[in-house]
Amino acid sequence: MLFSRQRQLLGLLTALGGSSGMLDFQKLLFLYSQELGPSEGAPYDFVPYKYGAFSFTSYADRRKLIERGLLQDGDGWHITDEGRTAIGRTVDTRLSDFARRHRGIHGDALVADTYRRYPFFAIRSEIADRVLDGDDPALARIDAVRAKARGPALSTIGYEGHTLESYLTVLIKAGVTILCDVRRNPISRKYGFSKSTLARGCEGVGIRYEHVPELGIASERRRTLETQADYDALFADYERTWLPHQSAHLAKIEAWLDAGERVTLTCYEHEPSQCHRHCVAERLETGGGRTTKHF
């Protein structure tokens, strides 16, 4: 069984003739996703990375598709006969039209095109000056969209409802410098949000990852939560019996803020009222006269 995004990935590669270079295909997949947008089922989200727009999820899918024999291992993206069979022979006219319009642009010219059209995704590029050499207006637009936030700030975010890329994009736009994971056990069945993968993703976009498990709540205490009243009772107990003994760990976060860092506390739940991170944030607010933004 293929996910819809994997089917679209293989379909795009087929429409391009079955093969594409690593960087070229990433940029074409990005442009195709931008054309569709969320309302029309864009297959992947992207983040600004060292060569422009990048999808960690697409590369995770690439590894899985290689394991299944639907893509060839090696340099570039190459579909196999098994991959063509898996997606069937029905022609997707939208993919075919996209491939026809973009088939003639490659390499630096393709990268430069994405930078001009979507400058936000070039803010961390290591090659922008080279591929846009002489195009000062394009370089100025990239500089203009870089996060200008300065000074310490405290915020929180839950990864519920996010892809790794959309989640990191929120942090980047807010100028976050430290992501503080307050889960007791930082593992997730959702791609990108287990500790090692999340830490690598943060590092790749210039955000420091820190894990403070001592501020977490044991997962077994959350299994029977059904109503907001249940959550409120759990958090009241957490604030009364647990947080008062975590002064050293709270002080660590306060020290980051005092040093000028922009810190975001993270856990799973989208709603802060259903996540203990809001308790941690409120304790830090009380101690330092701060206010918290919840993403």
One Martini backbone bead per residue (centre of mass of N, CA, C, O) as a GRO file, in nm:
protein
  295
    1MET     BB    1   0.096   0.036   0.022
    2LEU     BB    2   0.031   0.376  -0.063
    3PHE     BB    3   0.073   0.680  -0.020
    4SER     BB    4  -0.024   0.960  -0.171
    5ARG     BB    5   0.256   1.098  -0.175
    6GLN     BB    6   0.407   0.856  -0.304
    7ARG     BB    7   0.242   0.844  -0.562
    8GLN     BB    8   0.314   1.132  -0.655
    9LEU     BB    9   0.615   1.096  -0.666
   10LEU     BB   10   0.614   0.868  -0.880
   11GLY     BB   11   0.448   1.026  -1.089
   12LEU     BB   12   0.649   1.255  -1.135
   13LEU     BB   13   0.887   1.082  -1.221
   14THR     BB   14   0.746   0.961  -1.465
   15ALA     BB   15   0.680   1.236  -1.610
   16LEU     BB   16   1.011   1.288  -1.625
   17GLY     BB   17   1.111   0.975  -1.726
   18GLY     BB   18   1.221   0.827  -1.432
   19SER     BB   19   1.444   1.062  -1.393
   20SER     BB   20   1.657   1.237  -1.143
   21GLY     BB   21   1.808   1.456  -0.975
   22MET     BB   22   1.831   1.537  -0.658
   23LEU     BB   23   1.789   1.849  -0.674
   24ASP     BB   24   1.582   1.868  -0.896
   25PHE     BB   25   1.355   1.698  -0.764
   26GLN     BB   26   1.317   1.869  -0.512
   27LYS     BB   27   1.229   2.127  -0.668
   28LEU     BB   28   0.991   2.000  -0.825
   29LEU     BB   29   0.833   1.902  -0.580
   30PHE     BB   30   0.799   2.181  -0.465
   31LEU     BB   31   0.649   2.319  -0.701
   32TYR     BB   32   0.415   2.121  -0.705
   33SER     BB   33   0.321   2.173  -0.412
   34GLN     BB   34   0.268   2.478  -0.454
   35GLU     BB   35   0.048   2.452  -0.670
   36LEU     BB   36  -0.153   2.302  -0.491
   37GLY     BB   37  -0.159   2.301  -0.201
   38PRO     BB   38  -0.350   2.223   0.072
   39SER     BB   39  -0.638   2.217  -0.076
   40GLU     BB   40  -0.500   1.999  -0.309
   41GLY     BB   41  -0.286   1.797  -0.181
   42ALA     BB   42  -0.007   1.840  -0.100
   43PRO     BB   43   0.246   1.611  -0.042
   44TYR     BB   44   0.454   1.845   0.067
   45ASP     BB   45   0.663   1.986   0.292
   46PHE     BB   46   0.886   2.271   0.366
   47VAL     BB   47   1.226   2.390   0.416
   48PRO     BB   48   1.481   2.582   0.488
   49TYR     BB   49   1.795   2.516   0.335
   50LYS     BB   50   2.113   2.484   0.202
   51TYR     BB   51   1.945   2.448  -0.103
   52GLY     BB   52   1.671   2.504   0.007
   53ALA     BB   53   1.410   2.342  -0.047
   54PHE     BB   54   1.304   2.087   0.202
   55SER     BB   55   1.224   1.727   0.250
   56PHE     BB   56   1.239   1.491   0.485
   57THR     BB   57   1.000   1.306   0.404
   58SER     BB   58   1.091   1.237   0.114
   59TYR     BB   59   1.351   1.086   0.213
   60ALA     BB   60   1.206   0.875   0.379
   61ASP     BB   61   1.047   0.765   0.138
   62ARG     BB   62   1.284   0.683  -0.034
   63ARG     BB   63   1.385   0.460   0.151
   64LYS     BB   64   1.123   0.291   0.140
   65LEU     BB   65   1.111   0.256  -0.174
   66ILE     BB   66   1.376   0.106  -0.195
   67GLU     BB   67   1.304  -0.133  -0.008
   68ARG     BB   68   1.052  -0.205  -0.217
   69GLY     BB   69   1.161  -0.154  -0.525
   70LEU     BB   70   1.056   0.142  -0.654
   71LEU     BB   71   1.351   0.232  -0.616
   72GLN     BB   72   1.665   0.321  -0.677
   73ASP     BB   73   1.972   0.296  -0.581
   74GLY     BB   74   2.152   0.595  -0.549
   75ASP     BB   75   2.189   0.830  -0.765
   76GLY     BB   76   1.919   0.976  -0.753
   77TRP     BB   77   1.603   0.941  -0.926
   78HIS     BB   78   1.469   0.598  -0.979
   79ILE     BB   79   1.250   0.415  -1.135
   80THR     BB   80   1.091   0.118  -1.141
   81ASP     BB   81   0.896  -0.124  -1.261
   82GLU     BB   82   0.752  -0.159  -0.989
   83GLY     BB   83   0.674   0.139  -0.962
   84ARG     BB   84   0.496   0.158  -1.214
   85THR     BB   85   0.299  -0.063  -1.127
   86ALA     BB   86   0.200   0.065  -0.855
   87ILE     BB   87   0.059   0.327  -1.016
   88GLY     BB   88   0.002   0.265  -1.292
   89ARG     BB   89  -0.140   0.384  -1.620
   90THR     BB   90  -0.266   0.630  -1.527
   91VAL     BB   91  -0.302   0.955  -1.631
   92ASP     BB   92  -0.180   1.253  -1.492
   93THR     BB   93  -0.237   1.560  -1.613
   94ARG     BB   94  -0.104   1.741  -1.404
   95LEU     BB   95   0.174   1.608  -1.407
   96SER     BB   96   0.225   1.630  -1.709
   97ASP     BB   97   0.206   1.938  -1.727
   98PHE     BB   98   0.430   2.003  -1.530
   99ALA     BB   99   0.659   1.851  -1.676
  100ARG     BB  100   0.641   2.008  -1.942
  101ARG     BB  101   0.704   2.298  -1.810
  102HIS     BB  102   0.993   2.176  -1.652
  103ARG     BB  103   1.194   2.001  -1.833
  104GLY     BB  104   1.405   2.252  -1.929
  105ILE     BB  105   1.496   2.277  -1.618
  106HIS     BB  106   1.819   2.305  -1.446
  107GLY     BB  107   1.987   2.335  -1.182
  108ASP     BB  108   2.062   2.656  -1.121
  109ALA     BB  109   1.809   2.758  -1.269
  110LEU     BB  110   1.607   2.614  -1.085
  111VAL     BB  111   1.695   2.726  -0.817
  112ALA     BB  112   1.662   3.027  -0.889
  113ASP     BB  113   1.360   3.013  -0.942
  114THR     BB  114   1.276   2.938  -0.652
  115TYR     BB  115   1.401   3.190  -0.516
  116ARG     BB  116   1.234   3.407  -0.667
  117ARG     BB  117   0.943   3.286  -0.591
  118TYR     BB  118   1.066   3.167  -0.288
  119PRO     BB  119   1.253   3.330  -0.064
  120PHE     BB  120   1.218   3.186   0.209
  121PHE     BB  121   1.367   2.909   0.103
  122ALA     BB  122   1.662   3.087   0.097
  123ILE     BB  123   1.763   3.181   0.393
  124ARG     BB  124   1.978   2.905   0.416
  125SER     BB  125   2.150   2.934   0.180
  126GLU     BB  126   2.478   2.845   0.029
  127ILE     BB  127   2.403   2.939  -0.302
  128ALA     BB  128   2.271   3.214  -0.366
  129ASP     BB  129   2.507   3.397  -0.463
  130ARG     BB  130   2.567   3.218  -0.712
  131VAL     BB  131   2.279   3.173  -0.857
  132LEU     BB  132   2.232   3.513  -0.807
  133ASP     BB  133   2.435   3.648  -0.970
  134GLY     BB  134   2.339   3.992  -1.014
  135ASP     BB  135   2.059   3.955  -0.837
  136ASP     BB  136   1.984   4.181  -0.612
  137PRO     BB  137   1.674   4.175  -0.571
  138ALA     BB  138   1.657   3.874  -0.486
  139LEU     BB  139   1.850   3.895  -0.243
  140ALA     BB  140   1.680   4.111  -0.095
  141ARG     BB  141   1.424   3.935  -0.055
  142ILE     BB  142   1.557   3.725   0.121
  143ASP     BB  143   1.649   3.916   0.350
  144ALA     BB  144   1.358   4.031   0.418
  145VAL     BB  145   1.244   3.729   0.526
  146ARG     BB  146   1.407   3.723   0.756
  147ALA     BB  147   1.431   3.683   1.074
  148LYS     BB  148   1.422   3.970   1.319
  149ALA     BB  149   1.417   3.850   1.581
  150ARG     BB  150   1.486   3.976   1.914
  151GLY     BB  151   1.545   3.839   2.190
  152PRO     BB  152   1.382   3.718   2.438
  153ALA     BB  153   1.164   3.416   2.439
  154LEU     BB  154   0.843   3.259   2.510
  155SER     BB  155   0.719   2.935   2.401
  156THR     BB  156   0.472   2.714   2.240
  157ILE     BB  157   0.440   2.366   2.105
  158GLY     BB  158   0.256   2.142   1.907
  159TYR     BB  159   0.263   1.855   1.678
  160GLU     BB  160  -0.018   1.843   1.628
  161GLY     BB  161  -0.089   1.853   1.278
  162HIS     BB  162   0.207   1.817   1.193
  163THR     BB  163   0.478   1.844   1.022
  164LEU     BB  164   0.801   1.880   1.036
  165GLU     BB  165   0.808   2.125   0.840
  166SER     BB  166   0.578   2.303   0.958
  167TYR     BB  167   0.700   2.320   1.241
  168LEU     BB  168   0.976   2.448   1.168
  169THR     BB  169   0.858   2.700   1.032
  170VAL     BB  170   0.744   2.830   1.282
  171LEU     BB  171   1.017   2.861   1.426
  172ILE     BB  172   1.166   3.027   1.216
  173LYS     BB  173   0.964   3.272   1.203
  174ALA     BB  174   1.017   3.322   1.528
  175GLY     BB  175   1.332   3.288   1.598
  176VAL     BB  176   1.415   3.029   1.714
  177THR     BB  177   1.690   2.875   1.917
  178ILE     BB  178   1.521   2.685   2.126
  179LEU     BB  179   1.424   2.348   2.172
  180CYS     BB  180   1.210   2.227   2.437
  181ASP     BB  181   1.172   1.906   2.546
  182VAL     BB  182   0.893   1.790   2.775
  183ARG     BB  183   0.917   1.494   2.741
  184ARG     BB  184   0.969   1.199   2.884
  185ASN     BB  185   0.909   1.040   2.599
  186PRO     BB  186   1.071   1.100   2.281
  187ILE     BB  187   0.830   0.945   2.117
  188SER     BB  188   0.704   0.857   1.776
  189ARG     BB  189   0.491   0.753   1.509
  190LYS     BB  190   0.561   1.021   1.391
  191TYR     BB  191   0.731   1.162   1.167
  192GLY     BB  192   1.003   1.357   1.329
  193PHE     BB  193   0.928   1.319   1.673
  194SER     BB  194   1.167   1.192   1.751
  195LYS     BB  195   1.448   1.279   1.892
  196SER     BB  196   1.665   1.237   1.666
  197THR     BB  197   1.506   1.363   1.428
  198LEU     BB  198   1.440   1.635   1.558
  199ALA     BB  199   1.730   1.722   1.616
  200ARG     BB  200   1.825   1.718   1.318
  201GLY     BB  201   1.621   1.919   1.211
  202CYS     BB  202   1.704   2.155   1.386
  203GLU     BB  203   2.002   2.168   1.308
  204GLY     BB  204   1.946   2.217   0.996
  205VAL     BB  205   1.792   2.516   1.089
  206GLY     BB  206   1.942   2.646   1.356
  207ILE     BB  207   1.832   2.468   1.603
  208ARG     BB  208   1.831   2.399   1.933
  209TYR     BB  209   1.828   2.092   2.108
  210GLU     BB  210   1.633   2.012   2.408
  211HIS     BB  211   1.615   1.776   2.682
  212VAL     BB  212   1.356   1.767   2.960
  213PRO     BB  213   1.227   1.501   3.123
  214GLU     BB  214   1.165   1.610   3.418
  215LEU     BB  215   0.899   1.776   3.294
  216GLY     BB  216   0.740   1.532   3.263
  217ILE     BB  217   0.478   1.292   3.196
  218ALA     BB  218   0.358   1.004   3.245
  219SER     BB  219   0.181   0.819   3.021
  220GLU     BB  220  -0.013   0.662   3.222
  221ARG     BB  221  -0.154   0.939   3.322
  222ARG     BB  222  -0.306   0.982   3.019
  223ARG     BB  223  -0.501   0.739   2.934
  224THR     BB  224  -0.782   0.851   3.098
  225LEU     BB  225  -0.826   1.101   2.933
  226GLU     BB  226  -1.134   1.296   2.833
  227THR     BB  227  -1.157   1.564   2.982
  228GLN     BB  228  -1.082   1.875   3.088
  229ALA     BB  229  -1.104   1.796   3.386
  230ASP     BB  230  -0.887   1.582   3.376
  231TYR     BB  231  -0.657   1.767   3.295
  232ASP     BB  232  -0.678   1.969   3.528
  233ALA     BB  233  -0.617   1.763   3.753
  234LEU     BB  234  -0.339   1.678   3.657
  235PHE     BB  235  -0.207   1.966   3.654
  236ALA     BB  236  -0.253   2.031   3.949
  237ASP     BB  237  -0.076   1.802   4.054
  238TYR     BB  238   0.182   1.879   3.904
  239GLU     BB  239   0.209   2.164   4.041
  240ARG     BB  240   0.210   2.049   4.342
  241THR     BB  241   0.416   1.771   4.325
  242TRP     BB  242   0.648   1.839   4.093
  243LEU     BB  243   0.755   2.126   4.015
  244PRO     BB  244   0.885   2.209   4.298
  245HIS     BB  245   1.131   1.981   4.224
  246GLN     BB  246   1.235   2.154   3.937
  247SER     BB  247   1.431   2.402   3.971
  248ALA     BB  248   1.685   2.328   3.804
  249HIS     BB  249   1.533   2.301   3.526
  250LEU     BB  250   1.408   2.580   3.524
  251ALA     BB  251   1.679   2.734   3.549
  252LYS     BB  252   1.790   2.653   3.277
  253ILE     BB  253   1.578   2.808   3.109
  254GLU     BB  254   1.623   3.084   3.239
  255ALA     BB  255   1.917   3.108   3.140
  256TRP     BB  256   1.855   3.119   2.843
  257LEU     BB  257   1.682   3.375   2.856
  258ASP     BB  258   1.898   3.558   2.994
  259ALA     BB  259   2.089   3.507   2.726
  260GLY     BB  260   1.865   3.559   2.473
  261GLU     BB  261   1.683   3.335   2.416
  262ARG     BB  262   1.452   3.151   2.201
  263VAL     BB  263   1.200   2.965   2.362
  264THR     BB  264   1.055   2.637   2.302
  265LEU     BB  265   0.799   2.444   2.409
  266THR     BB  266   0.746   2.082   2.378
  267CYS     BB  267   0.483   1.867   2.250
  268TYR     BB  268   0.191   1.733   2.130
  269GLU     BB  269  -0.039   1.908   2.185
  270HIS     BB  270  -0.211   2.168   2.055
  271GLU     BB  271  -0.344   2.230   2.322
  272PRO     BB  272  -0.232   2.376   2.606
  273SER     BB  273  -0.470   2.275   2.802
  274GLN     BB  274  -0.359   1.958   2.715
  275CYS     BB  275  -0.071   2.055   2.833
  276HIS     BB  276   0.205   2.082   3.052
  277ARG     BB  277   0.357   2.327   2.920
  278HIS     BB  278   0.179   2.551   3.051
  279CYS     BB  279   0.292   2.511   3.337
  280VAL     BB  280   0.583   2.579   3.277
  281ALA     BB  281   0.534   2.860   3.161
  282GLU     BB  282   0.398   2.982   3.414
  283ARG     BB  283   0.642   2.947   3.599
  284LEU     BB  284   0.833   3.125   3.424
  285GLU     BB  285   0.665   3.380   3.440
  286THR     BB  286   0.672   3.418   3.748
  287GLY     BB  287   0.993   3.426   3.773
  288GLY     BB  288   1.034   3.657   3.506
  289GLY     BB  289   0.801   3.834   3.387
  290ARG     BB  290   0.660   3.671   3.158
  291THR     BB  291   0.549   3.588   2.832
  292THR     BB  292   0.339   3.367   2.633
  293LYS     BB  293   0.351   3.194   2.329
  294HIS     BB  294   0.107   3.008   2.139
  295PHE     BB  295   0.127   2.790   1.850
   0.00000   0.00000   0.00000
